[in-house]
């Protein structure tokens, strides 16, 4: 059984392949640093496994191009990142800081403090350790409110040890004319004046395109690195990072008026050839694609028809030469003429959600300088972090666990 399982790990399960162009990621980082200017640090947000695209290969690429500051979702991701970028400056958006404070210190990882309880704990146990402080300026998510900040304003230790970076997040940065942007900036400036942090960060990817008064000292760039033009800048200055292809599994003849797929939502208007392609919503292709997108087969375009199934879609290839759409050929879903942003606009779904779903469901191949690195190889490099956390647990090192 073990031999079978080991062999299965290396099988090329490539019926649906999401290709990640690491050279394009590098180019997008350079573009964003140019937009922000030399006085603003461009930090890379590689949370949620780098938007599902593979934290380790993306982080290595960004480090190689000059990125030294990273944000991740949780401590596990921070430890994975530390394993491949040992000298990076890493901040964790949220985790159980109270429980794992000593791991943060041992691994030189900086917490983003999100609640009064965390802030109080930090100053009782690790006052001199660097930290980031998240303040809410109108997003109503994580972060201390202005009144909660005021509660600490009379505490001497709070001002003796200011946050390394004061952080907030804009709600409407993808709409540059929205008045909420200015409201949040003014609130942020007020909190900044009272807290006196070492540095400040208000904008993420879309906010980088706002005027320079929003930029402060550091910008947290995530989606733009992966080619997502959330601010709708035209012409689009970002390079597309993703391409998506899936194999044709079979082609069948369908008579006129016959139904295709669940609910019989599509009926052939003529005698047709229908290709069954090996991708579905299990691989992250949105259900909303049904009847609204086309795939590329060679130089030909063919519409997706019928409902999206869990692992299959059906494509009308009646007008495509048979030699271009037989079993084993590739159907291109995302390519140089139709990227993730186009797909998101076509079906009315958030582009980041599409990237996350495809990244989680498809085999990923990372291309750099004309070479390919398969996800089956990258997957094996994801284990240092869980093993590291396991070490802290299995050795019974209560000190490393902050006394838990």
C-alpha positions in Angstrom: 0.0 0.0 0.0 2.8 2.4 0.9 4.6 1.7 -2.4 1.4 2.5 -4.3 0.8 5.7 -2.4 4.4 6.8 -3.0 4.2 6.2 -6.7 0.8 8.0 -6.9 2.4 11.2 -5.5 4.6 11.5 -8.6 2.0 10.7 -11.3 1.5 13.6 -13.7 -2.1 14.3 -12.8 -2.3 17.1 -15.3 -5.8 17.1 -16.7 -6.0 20.7 -15.5 -2.9 22.8 -15.2 -2.5 26.3 -13.8 0.8 27.8 -15.0 2.4 30.6 -12.9 4.9 32.8 -14.8 7.5 33.7 -12.2 9.2 36.1 -14.6 5.9 38.1 -14.8 5.7 38.2 -11.0 9.2 39.6 -10.9 8.2 42.2 -13.5 5.1 43.2 -11.6 7.1 43.7 -8.4 9.5 46.0 -10.3 6.5 47.9 -11.7 4.9 48.4 -8.3 8.2 49.6 -6.7 8.5 52.1 -9.5 4.9 53.4 -8.9 5.6 53.8 -5.2 9.0 55.3 -5.4 12.3 54.8 -3.6 11.0 56.3 -0.3 8.3 53.6 0.1 9.1 50.0 1.0 7.3 47.5 -1.2 6.3 44.6 1.0 4.9 41.4 -0.6 1.7 39.9 0.7 1.9 36.2 0.2 -0.9 35.2 2.5 -3.1 32.1 1.9 -0.3 30.2 0.2 0.5 33.3 -2.0 -3.1 33.5 -3.1 -3.1 29.8 -3.7 -0.2 30.0 -6.1 2.5 28.5 -3.9 4.1 30.4 -1.1 7.7 29.0 -1.5 8.3 29.5 -5.2 6.7 33.0 -5.1 8.6 34.1 -2.0 11.9 32.9 -3.5 11.2 34.8 -6.7 10.3 38.0 -4.8 13.4 37.7 -2.6 15.6 37.3 -5.6 14.3 40.5 -7.2 14.9 42.5 -4.0 11.9 42.1 -1.8 12.9 41.8 1.9 9.6 42.4 3.7 6.7 39.9 3.6 3.2 39.6 5.1 1.6 36.2 5.6 -1.8 35.0 7.0 -0.6 33.0 10.0 2.3 31.5 11.9 2.4 28.3 9.9 2.9 30.4 6.7 5.5 32.5 8.5 7.6 29.4 9.4 7.3 28.1 5.8 8.5 31.4 4.6 11.3 31.6 7.1 12.6 28.2 5.8 13.1 29.5 2.2 13.9 33.2 3.0 15.9 33.0 6.3 16.8 36.7 6.3 13.4 38.1 5.3 11.4 40.5 7.5 8.1 38.6 8.1 4.9 39.9 9.7 1.9 37.8 10.5 -1.6 39.3 10.0 -3.3 37.2 12.6 -2.7 34.2 14.7 -2.8 33.1 18.4 -0.1 35.5 19.4 -0.8 35.0 23.1 -0.2 31.3 22.8 2.8 31.3 20.4 4.6 34.5 21.4 7.9 32.8 22.1 7.9 31.1 18.7 7.5 34.6 17.2 10.6 35.6 19.1 12.6 32.5 18.4 11.9 32.6 14.7 12.3 36.4 14.4 8.7 36.9 13.2 6.7 40.0 14.0 3.1 40.0 15.0 0.4 42.3 13.8 -1.4 43.3 17.0 -5.1 43.4 16.3 -6.9 43.7 19.7 -6.5 45.5 23.0 -6.0 42.2 24.7 -3.0 41.3 22.4 -1.5 44.7 23.0 -1.8 44.5 26.7 -0.3 40.9 26.6 2.6 42.1 24.4 3.6 44.8 26.9 3.3 42.5 29.9 5.5 39.8 28.3 7.6 41.2 25.4 7.5 45.0 25.5 10.9 45.4 23.7 10.1 43.0 20.9 9.1 44.6 17.6 5.5 44.5 16.6 3.0 46.0 14.1 -0.2 47.7 15.3 -3.4 47.4 13.3 -5.9 50.2 13.7 -9.4 50.4 12.3 -10.1 53.5 10.3 -13.4 52.5 8.7 -13.2 48.9 7.6 -14.7 47.4 10.7 -12.7 44.3 10.6 -9.6 43.5 12.8 -7.8 46.4 14.4 -8.0 48.7 17.4 -10.6 51.5 17.3 -9.6 55.1 18.0 -11.3 54.8 21.5 -9.3 51.6 22.2 -6.1 53.4 21.2 -7.1 56.2 23.6 -7.3 53.8 26.5 -3.6 53.1 26.1 -2.6 56.7 25.5 -2.0 57.4 29.2 0.3 54.4 29.6 4.0 55.3 29.5 5.2 52.0 28.2 3.0 52.4 25.1 5.0 55.5 24.0 8.3 54.1 25.1 7.9 51.2 22.7 5.9 52.4 19.7 4.9 49.9 16.9 7.5 49.3 14.2 4.7 49.9 11.7 1.2 51.3 12.2 -1.2 49.5 9.8 -4.7 50.1 8.5 -6.6 49.0 5.4 -8.7 51.0 2.9 -12.2 49.8 2.1 -12.6 51.5 -1.3 -9.1 51.9 -2.7 -10.1 50.3 -6.0 -12.4 53.3 -6.6 -10.0 56.3 -6.4 -12.8 58.9 -6.3 -14.6 57.3 -3.4 -14.8 59.8 -0.5 -14.2 57.0 2.0 -10.5 56.9 1.0 -9.9 60.5 2.2 -12.0 59.8 5.4 -9.8 56.8 6.3 -6.6 58.7 5.5 -7.5 61.5 7.8 -8.4 59.1 10.6 -5.2 57.2 10.0 -3.1 60.5 10.1 -4.8 61.4 13.4 -4.0 58.0 15.0 -0.5 58.2 13.6 0.1 61.6 15.2 -0.9 60.3 18.6 0.8 56.9 18.4 4.0 58.1 16.8 5.0 54.8 15.2 8.4 54.1 13.6 6.7 53.7 10.2 3.2 53.6 8.7 1.3 51.5 6.1 -2.1 52.3 4.8 -2.3 51.0 1.2 -2.4 47.6 -0.4 -2.3 46.9 -4.2 -5.1 49.1 -5.4 -4.2 51.9 -3.0 -0.8 52.2 -4.6 -2.4 54.0 -7.5 -3.9 56.7 -5.2 -1.9 59.9 -4.8 1.4 59.8 -2.8 -0.2 61.2 0.3 -1.7 57.7 0.9 1.6 55.8 0.5 3.4 56.7 3.8 6.4 54.4 4.5 5.3 50.9 3.3 2.8 49.5 0.9 1.5 45.9 1.2 1.4 44.6 -2.3 -0.4 41.3 -3.0 -2.8 40.9 -5.9 -0.9 43.2 -8.2 2.1 40.9 -8.0 -0.1 38.2 -9.5 -1.3 40.4 -12.3 -4.6 41.5 -10.9 -5.4 45.0 -11.9 -8.0 45.7 -9.2 -7.8 49.5 -9.6 -8.7 49.2 -13.3 -5.8 51.2 -14.6 -5.7 51.6 -18.4 -3.6 50.6 -20.1 -2.9 47.8 -17.7 0.7 48.1 -16.6 0.8 44.6 -15.0 2.0 41.5 -16.7 -0.5 38.5 -16.8 0.9 35.8 -14.5 -1.5 32.9 -15.0 -2.5 30.6 -17.8 -4.9 27.8 -17.5 -5.3 24.8 -19.7 -7.2 21.5 -19.4 -7.2 18.3 -21.5 -9.9 17.2 -23.8 -10.9 13.8 -22.5 -13.4 12.7 -25.1 -15.4 14.1 -28.1 -18.9 12.9 -28.7 -21.5 13.4 -31.4 -24.7 15.1 -30.2 -27.8 15.3 -32.5 -29.7 18.4 -33.0 -32.1 19.2 -30.1 -30.3 16.8 -27.7 -29.5 18.1 -24.2 -26.0 18.5 -22.8 -25.2 18.5 -19.0 -27.2 19.0 -15.8 -30.6 20.5 -16.1 -30.6 20.2 -19.9 -29.7 23.9 -19.9 -28.1 23.6 -23.3 -29.6 21.9 -26.4 -27.8 21.5 -29.6 -29.2 23.6 -32.4 -27.6 21.4 -35.0 -25.8 18.1 -35.2 -22.7 18.9 -33.1 -19.5 17.7 -31.7 -19.1 18.2 -27.9 -15.7 17.9 -26.2 -15.6 16.8 -22.6 -12.7 18.7 -20.9 -11.1 17.7 -17.6 -11.8 20.6 -15.4 -14.7 21.7 -13.3 -15.6 23.5 -10.1 -13.5 20.9 -8.1 -10.5 22.4 -9.8 -11.7 26.0 -9.1 -13.5 26.8 -12.4 -16.4 29.0 -11.3 -19.9 27.6 -11.8 -20.8 31.0 -13.4 -18.7 30.2 -16.4 -21.4 28.1 -17.9 -22.5 29.5 -21.2 -20.4 32.7 -20.7 -16.9 31.9 -21.8 -15.0 30.3 -24.6 -11.8 28.2 -24.7 -9.0 28.4 -27.3 -8.1 25.4 -29.3 -5.2 26.3 -31.6 -6.3 29.4 -33.3 -10.0 28.6 -32.9 -12.4 29.7 -30.2 -15.1 27.3 -28.9 -17.9 28.1 -26.4 -18.4 26.4 -23.1 -21.9 25.0 -23.1 -24.1 23.4 -20.5 -23.5 23.5 -16.7 -20.0 23.3 -15.1 -19.8 19.8 -13.5 -17.5 18.9 -10.6 -14.7 17.7 -12.8 -15.8 18.3 -16.3 -17.0 21.0 -18.7 -18.5 20.6 -22.1 -17.3 22.6 -25.1 -19.0 22.9 -28.5 -16.2 22.1 -30.9 -18.4 21.6 -34.0 -16.5 24.4 -35.9 -13.0 23.3 -34.7 -11.0 21.0 -36.9 -11.0 17.5 -35.4 -7.2 17.3 -35.3 -7.2 20.4 -32.9 -9.7 19.0 -30.4 -9.2 15.3 -30.1 -8.6 13.5 -26.8 -5.4 14.6 -25.1 -5.3 18.0 -26.7 -5.2 21.1 -24.6 -8.1 23.6 -24.2 -6.8 27.0 -23.1 -9.1 28.8 -20.6 -6.7 31.6 -19.5 -4.2 32.9 -22.0 -2.6 36.0 -23.4 -5.9 37.3 -24.9 -8.1 36.4 -21.9 -6.7 36.7 -18.4 -8.1 36.3 -14.9 -9.3 39.9 -14.9 -11.2 39.3 -18.1 -12.8 36.2 -16.6 -13.8 38.0 -13.5 -15.4 40.8 -15.4 -17.2 38.3 -17.7 -18.8 36.3 -14.9 -19.1 38.9 -12.2 -16.8 37.1 -9.7 -13.9 38.6 -7.6 -10.6 38.0 -9.3 -8.8 37.1 -6.1 -11.4 34.4 -5.4 -10.9 32.9 -8.9 -7.1 32.8 -8.3 -7.5 31.2 -4.9 -9.9 28.5 -6.2 -7.8 27.6 -9.3 -4.6 27.6 -7.3 -6.1 25.3 -4.7 -7.7 22.9 -7.2 -5.3 22.6 -10.2 -1.9 21.2 -10.7 0.4 24.2 -10.6 3.5 24.6 -12.8 5.9 27.4 -12.1 7.7 28.7 -15.1 10.8 30.8 -14.9 13.4 31.6 -17.7 11.7 29.0 -19.9 11.8 26.2 -17.4 9.0 24.5 -15.5 8.7 23.4 -11.9 5.8 21.1 -11.1 3.7 21.5 -8.1 4.4 17.9 -7.2 8.0 19.1 -6.4 6.9 22.3 -4.7 4.4 20.4 -2.5 7.3 18.5 -0.9 8.9 21.7 0.2 5.9 22.8 2.2 6.7 20.6 5.2 9.3 22.5 7.2 6.7 24.7 8.9 4.4 21.9 10.1 7.4 19.9 11.2 8.7 23.0 13.0 5.5 23.5 14.9 5.4 19.8 15.6 8.8 20.1 17.1 7.6 22.7 19.6 4.7 20.5 20.5 6.4 17.1 20.6 9.4 18.1 22.7 7.1 19.4 25.4 8.9 22.8 25.3 6.4 24.8 27.2 8.7 27.8 27.1 8.7 27.8 23.3 4.9 27.7 23.4 4.6 30.7 25.6 3.8 28.6 28.7 0.8 26.8 27.2 
